């Protein structure tokens, strides 16, 4: 995954819950990738994409996808993922990831 990311990628999450309100969390690329790699094999997860929208020009694009997230077959949260991509060295690279996480 790291090879698909530009230098200095920004990763932000807006956590929304009725009990705790709204909170923005910034994550480094290393922590993001480490978190994915550390998910135990015993944990099953699925992110179901609901609706995908794209916009693009010659050098920049965005992909927005609403989703539902399930862990061990149980619903945990839903939200929207937004990826910003830039065209560098003849390939598209991820420049930013922003998501919302709405908890019941």
HELIX and SHEET records of a PDB file:
HELIX    1   1 UNK A    2  UNK A    4  5                                   3    
HELIX    2   2 UNK A   29  UNK A   37  1                                   9    
SHEET    1   A 6 UNK A  21  UNK A  27  0                                        
SHEET    2   A 6 UNK A   5  UNK A  17 -1                                        
SHEET    3   A 6 UNK A  91  UNK A 103  1                                        
SHEET    4   A 6 UNK A  74  UNK A  88 -1                                        
SHEET    5   A 6 UNK A  60  UNK A  71 -1                                        
SHEET    6   A 6 UNK A  45  UNK A  56 -1                                        
END                                                                             
